[in-house]
Amino acid sequence: MKQPKPYDNYPCWIMLISNLVSLAIYIIGAVIISKLGLVWLVLYLLYIVWLEIRIMTHSCVNCYYYGKYCAFGKGKISSWFFKKGKKNGFTNRNITWKDIIPDFLVSIIPLIVGIILEILNFSLWLLVLMVILFLLASVGTGFVRGSLACRFCRQKELGCPAEKLFNKNQK
């Protein structure tokens, strides 16, 4: 099967969809966490900010898309705040499942909190939010990564540690 031509700058509609899925996950997670109180909500939001900064300072600054529009727009945003990294800093990076656990926790923590809250006091509204969060974090993120982001990524051609991790068995 012929690979689609990679983008040098992703179209706005892909950035919009990609960021709407992420934003929806963050907002629904925040709504669920807010049931525990303001302190827990602030801690969760700070965690999200830390994750975004972590991605931009460890990945985006070393990526082909630094200063350009990647599927999430972070290549451009990271160039506003952070100095360009090493030329092969992204390609030579090796990540494991342990490295991406913090990314998964953005969804897992609110789902665990939601389950505990449902056990203590069932709420159909909370259950609906949890189902939507689960679907966005699994199917939604899978669609964005598989059909919109990674599929057209130039960095994937140059070497991507995440692509190596997720497609290890397909090679």
Residue, then its C-alpha position, 0 to 999 in steps of 0.5 A: m500500500k502506498q504511503p500518503k504524502p507527508y505534510d510539511n505543515y498540517p492543514c488547519w482542519i487536522m489541527l482543529i480536530s486533533n486539539l478538539v479531541s485533546l481539549a475534550i478529554y481535558i475538560i471532561g477529566a476536569v469536570i469529573i475531578s472537580k467533584l473532589g473539590l477545587v484543590w484536586l481540580v487545580l492539581y489536575l489542571l497543573y498536571i495537564v500543563w506540566l504534560e504539555i510543557r513536557i511534550m514540547t520541551h522533550s519532543c517538539v523542540n527536536c522534531y521536524y515540525y519545530g517551528k511548523y504546524c504539526a498535527f497539533g500545532k505544537g511545533k509552532i507553539s514550542s518554537w515561540f517558547f523553547k530553543k530548538g533542540k538537537k538535530n537528531g534528538f528526536t530520531n535517536r530518542n528511545i521511549t518505552w511504555k513507561d515513558i508514556i504512562p503520564d500521558f495515559l494518566v490524563s484519562i485514567i485518573p478521572l476514570i478511576v475517580g469517576i468509578i469511585l464516585e459512582i460506587l459511592n453515589f450513582s449518577l447517570w450524568l457522571l456515567v455518561l461523562m465517563v463513557i464519553l471520556f473513555l471513547l475519546a481517549s481510546v477511539g478518538t485518540g486512535f483515530v487522530r493518531g492513526s488517520l490524521a496525525c501519524r499517517f501524514c507525518r514527515q518525522k515518521e519517515l525520519g524516525c519517530p520513537a513513538e512509531k517504533l514503540f506502537n508498531k514494533n510488532q508490524k515490522 
